[in-house]
């Protein structure tokens, strides 16, 4: 089969889904632009800042994308390209898109509160505490895993490290230019994007070579600062500018595939069991962000909901960004399906998924005149930039959740406010624990992260369903995704526990705690659902 056919077919399907199914959900849930969003009603200049759709889409997409939709589909391709492509399309439209849209919408209807606080309102304080602990553990795994990914990228491609540092400086300047000096966004964007590529060029000229340990230490220091800095200074402008880097990479890939039109060099289906791994549940957990990701619900309800300008933007940002990420996952699948040449196992050993993706995109760009080396380095820089974006966003979200967990409704205990709700204390604790886990290395953390991430998605869908039920709205579109994801992730966590017994006690404990917390939350949700059902029949 030709990769161009797969790409165009997927793009058409996702576009139709956005118009039809996204519009259906927006109408059914009651999107109303006459209602003011929390960004306006709770404006504080730090976390609650109203932002136009293009800027917020840049932040949101950059935060949720990261390296997930690149690494997941490539690793899952051991089962063949057909099951991966089908799960990406089905998952993005009916699973991930619904979760992302629903969590963002639920949050703006709860004053920009996180999923954890939405659970408290609709399921009680106990359920909120359980979810907060679950989400915080998941985010700790995200930070630990992405710290390794970014550090490895900076070590292998020193230019990426230099460019990323310059990106940060550029983002701060951009933030002040737009929000303090009122520079028109179109003008600021043009200048910012030009300077963005200047940063990349300077990275080529002055690469910074440091050890992995040094980079991890610097990254931990950076994410501490990023977590407590007002979003308009660093997080939002950096994500917005970086989104153009990803758009350029995707555009180059799309043009290259259109011009080259390479044939798929991989089997469509290789079997239900490959190298001792079972298609169920491994495929559905490994693809991760390319189809559905619990991390997205934390981004939507943690930072994006606090910046949403109007309610109708939730469809563009929640549902739309997930479908674009699904298309990126299809591009990732196409790269490995083309350059595998039937030797998938050895391909992954030589540089891993990121290297596979970079070489694939570079091959496509070569078709319209971009030198292979330039294309590969540019792609590596783009992946690094977005992995770093997910890293600092995860830290900020973990800080929110940590503060909420120990929050006593702003009451004072013994005339002294709980110090653990302080943003600096909560951030320091989060960064410290993440750093300890980061020492284990990416390869050990990723499997448990994937399972925890997808289980978090199931719990988030459950929270949205409970809220819809309490609001006397139908939640039937969420039932199948909830049940399916709980089954998939429960099996996956059990397999993770089994594989790590005797080799990695820390991961066994984390997997066991996540599994127990999820079971308790399910039981609590069933009680609440029965109560709502009983109330509706009275």
C-alpha positions in Angstrom: 0.0 0.0 0.0 1.1 3.6 -0.7 1.8 5.7 2.4 0.2 8.7 0.7 -3.1 6.9 0.5 -2.8 6.1 4.3 -2.0 9.7 5.1 -4.7 11.4 3.0 -7.3 8.8 4.1 -6.5 9.4 7.7 -6.6 13.2 7.4 -10.0 13.1 5.7 -11.4 10.7 8.4 -10.1 12.9 11.2 -11.4 16.1 9.6 -14.9 14.7 9.1 -14.8 13.4 12.7 -14.0 17.0 14.0 -16.9 18.5 12.1 -19.5 15.8 12.7 -18.7 14.1 16.0 -17.0 17.1 17.6 -20.0 19.2 16.6 -22.4 16.6 18.0 -20.6 16.6 21.4 -20.5 20.4 21.6 -24.2 20.6 20.9 -25.1 17.8 23.3 -23.0 19.1 26.1 -24.4 22.7 25.7 -21.4 24.8 24.7 -22.4 28.4 25.4 -20.3 31.5 24.5 -22.6 33.7 26.6 -21.0 32.2 29.7 -17.8 33.8 30.9 -14.9 31.4 31.3 -12.8 31.1 34.5 -9.9 32.9 32.7 -12.1 36.0 32.9 -13.9 35.5 36.2 -10.9 34.4 38.2 -8.1 36.3 36.4 -5.0 36.5 38.5 -2.2 37.2 36.0 -0.4 34.0 37.0 -2.4 30.9 36.2 -5.8 32.4 35.1 -5.0 34.4 32.0 -7.5 34.7 29.0 -5.8 33.7 25.8 -6.9 33.8 22.2 -7.4 30.4 20.6 -4.3 30.4 18.4 -2.0 31.0 21.3 -3.8 28.5 23.6 -3.8 25.9 20.9 -0.1 26.3 20.6 0.4 25.8 24.3 -2.1 22.9 24.6 -0.9 21.0 21.5 2.8 21.5 22.4 2.0 20.2 26.0 0.0 17.1 25.1 2.1 16.1 22.1 5.7 15.8 23.4 7.4 12.6 22.2 4.4 10.3 23.0 2.7 10.2 19.5 6.1 9.6 18.0 7.5 6.9 20.2 4.3 5.0 20.9 3.1 4.1 17.3 6.7 3.2 16.3 7.1 0.8 19.1 3.7 -0.7 18.7 4.4 -1.4 15.0 5.8 -4.8 15.9 2.2 -6.0 15.5 2.0 -4.5 11.9 0.9 -1.2 10.6 -2.8 -2.1 10.2 -3.8 -2.6 13.9 -1.8 0.5 14.9 -3.4 2.7 12.3 -6.9 1.4 13.2 -6.4 2.1 16.9 -5.0 5.6 16.3 -8.0 6.6 14.2 -10.7 4.9 16.4 -8.9 5.9 19.6 -8.4 9.6 18.6 -12.0 10.1 17.5 -14.0 8.1 20.1 -11.7 7.8 23.0 -9.0 10.4 23.3 -10.9 13.2 21.6 -13.9 12.7 23.9 -11.7 12.6 27.0 -9.7 15.7 26.0 -12.8 17.7 25.1 -14.8 16.5 28.1 -12.1 17.2 30.7 -11.6 20.7 29.3 -15.3 21.5 29.2 -15.9 20.0 32.7 -13.1 22.1 34.1 -14.4 25.4 32.7 -17.8 24.6 34.2 -16.1 24.1 37.6 -14.2 27.4 37.7 -11.1 26.0 36.0 -10.6 23.3 38.6 -8.6 20.2 37.9 -10.1 16.8 37.3 -9.3 16.0 40.9 -11.4 18.8 42.3 -14.2 18.0 39.8 -14.2 14.5 41.3 -14.5 16.0 44.8 -17.5 18.0 43.8 -19.3 15.1 42.2 -17.9 12.0 44.1 -16.7 13.4 47.4 -13.5 14.3 49.2 -12.2 10.7 49.6 -12.4 10.1 45.9 -10.6 13.4 45.2 -7.7 12.4 47.6 -7.4 9.0 45.9 -7.4 10.5 42.4 -4.9 13.3 43.4 -2.5 10.6 44.7 -2.9 8.6 41.5 -2.4 11.6 39.2 0.6 12.8 41.1 2.3 9.4 40.9 1.6 9.3 37.1 3.0 12.8 36.6 6.1 11.9 38.6 6.6 9.0 36.1 6.1 11.5 33.2 8.7 13.9 34.6 11.2 11.1 35.3 10.8 9.6 31.8 10.9 12.8 29.9 13.9 14.1 31.8 15.7 11.0 30.5 14.4 11.5 26.9 15.4 15.1 26.8 18.8 14.6 28.4 19.6 11.7 26.0 18.6 13.9 23.1 20.8 16.8 24.2 23.7 14.4 24.7 23.3 12.8 21.2 22.5 16.2 19.5 24.3 19.0 21.4 22.8 21.6 19.1 19.4 20.7 20.5 20.6 21.7 24.0 21.9 25.1 22.8 18.7 25.8 20.8 16.4 24.9 23.7 18.2 27.3 26.0 17.9 30.1 23.5 14.2 29.1 23.0 13.6 29.9 26.7 15.2 33.3 26.4 13.2 34.0 23.3 9.9 32.9 25.0 10.4 35.4 27.9 11.0 38.3 25.4 8.0 37.2 23.4 5.8 37.1 26.5 6.7 40.6 27.6 6.4 41.9 24.1 2.8 40.6 23.7 1.4 40.9 27.2 3.2 43.9 28.6 4.2 46.0 25.6 1.0 45.1 23.7 2.8 44.1 20.5 0.2 42.9 17.9 0.2 39.1 17.9 0.7 38.7 14.1 3.8 40.9 14.1 5.2 39.3 17.2 4.6 35.8 15.8 6.4 36.6 12.5 9.4 38.0 14.4 9.3 35.2 17.0 9.2 32.4 14.4 12.1 34.0 12.5 14.1 34.2 15.7 13.1 30.7 16.6 14.9 29.4 13.5 17.8 31.7 14.3 18.1 29.9 17.6 18.3 26.6 15.7 21.0 28.0 13.5 23.0 29.2 16.5 22.6 25.8 18.0 24.4 24.4 15.0 27.2 26.9 15.4 27.6 26.7 19.2 26.6 23.2 20.4 26.8 22.6 24.1 28.2 19.2 25.1 27.5 18.1 28.6 27.0 14.7 30.3 23.6 13.2 30.8 23.8 13.6 34.5 24.5 17.3 34.2 21.7 17.8 31.7 19.2 16.1 34.1 20.3 18.3 36.9 19.9 21.4 34.8 16.5 20.2 33.6 15.3 19.7 37.1 16.4 23.2 38.0 14.6 24.6 34.9 11.3 22.8 35.6 11.3 24.1 39.2 11.5 27.7 37.9 9.0 27.0 35.0 6.5 25.6 37.5 6.3 28.7 39.6 6.7 31.4 36.9 3.5 33.1 35.6 2.3 31.3 32.5 2.4 34.4 30.3 6.2 34.9 30.9 7.5 31.5 29.9 5.1 28.5 29.6 2.5 30.0 27.2 4.8 31.9 24.8 7.4 29.1 24.6 4.7 26.5 23.8 3.1 28.9 21.3 6.4 29.5 19.4 7.4 25.8 19.7 4.1 24.8 18.1 5.4 26.4 14.9 8.4 24.2 15.0 6.2 21.2 15.1 3.9 22.6 12.4 7.0 23.1 10.2 8.2 19.5 10.9 4.7 18.1 10.1 4.4 20.3 7.0 7.8 19.0 5.8 6.8 15.4 6.4 3.4 15.9 4.6 5.0 17.5 1.6 7.7 14.9 1.5 5.2 12.0 1.6 3.2 13.7 -1.1 6.2 14.2 -3.4 7.9 10.8 -2.7 4.8 8.7 -2.2 6.8 5.8 -0.7 5.4 2.3 -0.5 4.9 0.7 2.9 7.8 -1.8 3.6 6.1 -3.5 6.6 3.7 -6.3 7.1 0.1 -5.2 7.7 -0.3 -7.7 10.5 2.4 -9.8 12.2 0.3 -11.8 14.7 -1.4 -11.6 18.1 1.8 -12.5 19.9 5.1 -11.1 18.9 8.4 -11.6 20.8 6.4 -12.7 23.9 4.2 -9.6 23.8 0.5 -9.9 23.4 -1.4 -7.5 21.1 -3.9 -7.2 23.9 -3.2 -5.2 26.0 0.3 -4.1 24.8 -0.8 -2.4 21.5 -3.4 -0.2 23.3 -1.0 0.9 26.0 2.0 1.4 23.9 0.4 3.7 21.3 -0.5 5.9 24.2 -0.8 9.6 23.3 -1.5 8.8 19.7 -5.0 7.5 20.6 -5.8 8.4 24.2 -3.8 9.8 27.2 -4.7 10.6 30.7 -2.0 13.2 30.8 -4.1 15.2 28.3 -7.0 15.5 30.8 -4.6 17.0 33.4 -3.3 19.5 30.8 -6.8 20.4 29.7 -8.2 20.8 33.3 -4.9 22.0 34.8 -3.6 24.8 32.6 -5.7 25.1 29.4 -9.0 25.6 31.2 -7.6 28.5 33.1 -6.7 30.3 29.9 -9.7 29.5 27.7 -11.1 32.7 26.2 -14.6 31.4 25.3 -16.4 28.1 25.7 -16.6 27.3 21.9 -12.8 27.3 21.9 -12.9 24.1 23.9 -13.9 22.1 20.8 -10.9 23.5 18.8 -8.4 23.0 21.7 -9.8 19.8 23.3 -11.1 17.7 20.5 -9.2 19.4 17.6 -5.8 19.1 19.1 -6.3 15.4 19.9 -7.2 14.7 16.2 -4.1 16.6 15.0 -2.0 14.5 17.4 -3.7 11.4 15.9 -2.5 12.6 12.5 1.0 13.1 13.9 0.9 9.5 15.2 -0.1 8.3 11.7 3.0 10.2 10.3 5.1 8.4 12.9 3.7 5.1 11.8 4.4 5.9 8.2 8.0 6.7 8.9 8.7 3.3 10.4 6.5 1.5 7.9 8.7 3.0 5.1 12.2 2.7 6.4 11.8 -0.6 8.2 12.6 -2.5 5.0 11.2 -5.6 6.7 13.8 -5.5 9.5 11.9 -3.8 12.3 13.7 -5.4 15.3 17.2 -4.2 14.2 15.9 -0.8 13.2 14.7 0.0 16.8 18.0 -1.2 18.2 19.9 1.4 16.2 18.9 4.6 17.9 15.4 3.8 19.1 12.1 5.3 18.0 13.2 8.9 18.0 16.1 8.1 15.6 13.7 6.1 13.4 11.3 9.0 13.2 14.1 11.5 12.5 15.6 9.4 9.7 12.1 8.8 8.2 11.2 12.5 8.2 14.7 13.4 6.8 14.2 10.9 4.0 10.8 12.5 3.1 12.3 16.0 3.2 15.1 14.9 0.9 12.6 14.4 -1.8 12.1 18.2 -2.1 15.7 19.3 -1.7 16.3 19.4 2.1 19.7 17.7 2.8 19.3 14.5 4.8 21.6 15.6 7.7 19.8 19.0 8.0 16.4 17.3 8.0 17.4 14.8 10.6 18.9 17.4 13.0 15.9 19.7 12.5 13.5 16.8 13.4 15.6 15.9 16.4 15.4 19.5 17.6 11.6 19.6 17.2 11.2 16.4 19.2 13.5 17.7 21.9 11.6 20.9 22.1 8.3 19.2 22.6 9.5 16.6 25.1 10.8 19.6 27.1 7.4 21.3 26.8 5.7 18.2 28.2 8.3 18.1 31.0 7.7 21.6 32.3 3.9 21.3 31.9 3.9 18.1 33.9 5.8 19.7 36.7 3.3 22.6 36.9 0.4 20.1 36.9 2.0 18.0 39.6 2.5 21.2 41.6 -1.2 22.0 41.3 -2.3 18.5 42.4 0.2 18.4 45.3 -1.2 21.8 46.6 -4.8 20.6 46.2 -4.1 17.4 48.0 -2.9 19.2 51.1 -5.3 22.1 50.8 -7.6 22.6 53.8 -10.0 24.9 51.9 -7.6 27.7 52.9 -8.4 27.1 56.6 -5.6 27.5 59.0 -4.4 24.6 61.2 -3.3 25.8 64.6 -3.3 29.3 63.2 -0.7 28.3 60.6 -1.4 27.6 57.0 -0.2 24.1 55.8 3.2 24.8 54.3 2.8 21.9 51.9 0.3 24.0 49.9 3.1 26.6 49.2 4.0 26.5 45.5 7.7 26.5 46.2 7.5 23.6 48.7 5.2 21.5 46.5 7.4 22.1 43.5 10.6 21.2 45.3 9.1 18.0 46.6 7.8 17.0 43.2 11.1 17.7 41.4 13.1 15.9 44.1 11.1 12.6 43.8 11.1 12.8 40.0 14.9 13.2 40.1 15.3 10.1 42.2 13.2 8.1 39.7 15.0 9.5 36.7 18.1 7.8 37.9 16.5 4.5 36.8 16.6 5.4 33.2 13.9 5.9 30.5 13.7 2.2 29.5 12.6 1.0 32.9 10.2 3.8 33.5 8.3 3.9 30.1 6.4 0.6 30.4 4.9 1.5 33.8 4.3 5.1 32.7 2.3 3.9 29.7 0.0 1.7 31.9 -0.5 4.5 34.5 -1.2 7.1 31.8 -3.9 5.0 30.1 -5.5 4.1 33.4 -5.5 7.8 34.3 -7.5 8.3 31.1 -10.1 5.7 32.1 -10.5 7.4 35.5 -10.8 10.9 33.9 -13.5 9.6 31.5 -15.2 8.1 34.6 -15.1 11.5 36.3 -16.6 13.3 33.3 -19.4 10.7 33.1 -20.2 11.2 36.8 -20.4 14.9 36.3 -22.6 14.6 33.2 -24.9 12.3 35.2 -25.1 14.7 38.1 -25.9 17.5 35.6 -28.7 15.3 34.1 -26.9 14.9 30.8 -26.4 11.7 28.9 -22.9 10.1 29.1 -23.5 7.0 26.9 -20.6 8.1 24.6 -18.2 7.5 27.4 -19.4 4.0 28.6 -17.5 1.9 26.1 -14.2 3.9 26.3 -14.4 3.7 30.1 -14.9 -0.1 30.3 -12.4 -0.8 27.5 -9.6 1.3 29.0 -10.1 -0.1 32.5 -9.8 -3.7 31.2 -6.7 -2.9 29.1 -4.8 -1.0 31.8 -5.7 -3.5 34.6 -4.2 -6.3 32.5 -1.2 -4.2 31.6 -0.4 -3.2 35.2 -0.6 -6.9 36.3 1.9 -7.8 33.6 4.1 -4.9 34.7 4.1 -6.2 38.3 4.9 -9.7 37.2 7.8 -8.6 35.0 9.4 -6.4 37.7 9.1 -8.7 40.7 12.6 -9.5 41.9 14.2 -6.9 39.6 12.8 -3.5 40.5 10.9 -3.2 43.8 10.1 0.6 43.3 8.2 0.0 40.1 6.4 -3.0 41.6 5.2 -0.9 44.5 4.1 2.0 42.2 2.2 -0.3 39.9 0.5 -2.1 42.8 -0.5 1.3 44.4 -1.9 2.5 41.1 -3.9 -0.7 40.6 -5.3 -0.5 44.2 -6.2 3.2 43.9 -8.0 2.5 40.5 -10.1 -0.3 42.0 -11.2 1.8 44.9 -12.1 4.7 42.6 -14.1 2.4 40.4 -16.1 1.2 43.5 -16.7 4.8 44.7 -17.9 5.7 41.2 -20.3 2.8 41.1 -21.8 4.0 44.4 -22.2 7.6 43.1 -23.7 6.3 39.8 -26.3 4.2 41.7 -27.2 7.3 43.8 -27.7 9.5 40.7 -29.8 6.7 39.1 -31.9 6.4 42.2 -32.4 10.2 42.4 -33.4 10.4 38.7 -36.2 7.7 39.3 -37.7 9.5 42.2 
